Amino acid sequence: MSDKAVSSGKVSAAQMAEMVFESIANDQFYIYSHPQALGNVQTRMEAIVQQQNPPNPFAARPDIGEKLKAELRS
């Protein structure tokens, strides 16, 4: 499953390496390969701070969650 998840990524290893070197040059600790996903991170962090169970990351797009599960099973 890990191989499939890595190989199906939309960010190449070369692109990620470039992001890492740029971040080092800019003294930036966090590197976001998919900044559009930060909303899910914020929601999860708020649940942690409020001592709640983690929210469903696919609540807004259940179709994506189902597709991901199906692809990981195949």
TATADA-V33613 format. One record per residue. RES is the residue in one letter. SS is DSSP state (H for helix, E for strand, C for the rest). OMEGA is omega in degrees with one decimal (999 if undefined). Layout:
BEGIN
<<RES SS OMEGA> <RES SS OMEGA>>
END
This chain:
BEGIN
<<M C 180.0> <S H 179.0> <D H -179.3> <K H 179.9> <A H -179.3> <V H -176.4> <S H -179.1> <S C -179.0> <G C -179.8> <K C 177.3> <V C -178.3> <S C 177.0> <A H 179.2> <A H 177.8> <Q H 179.9> <M H 177.8> <A H 177.8> <E H 177.9> <M H -179.4> <V H -178.9> <F H 176.8> <E H 179.9> <S H 177.6> <I H -179.5> <A H -178.6> <N C -178.6> <D C -178.9> <Q C -176.1> <F C -176.9> <Y C 179.2> <I C -177.9> <Y C 177.9> <S C -179.4> <H C -175.1> <P H 179.0> <Q H -180.0> <A H -177.3> <L H 176.6> <G H 177.1> <N H 178.5> <V H -179.6> <Q H 179.6> <T H 179.9> <R H 179.4> <M H 177.3> <E H 177.3> <A H 178.6> <I H -178.5> <V H -179.2> <Q C 179.5> <Q C 177.4> <Q C 174.6> <N C -179.4> <P C 178.3> <P C 176.6> <N C -177.6> <P C -178.9> <F C -177.7> <A C -178.6> <A C -177.8> <R C -178.0> <P H 178.6> <D H 179.0> <I H 178.0> <G H 179.3> <E H 178.9> <K H 179.0> <L H 178.6> <K H -179.0> <A H -179.6> <E H 179.6> <L H 179.4> <R H -176.3> <S C 999>>
END
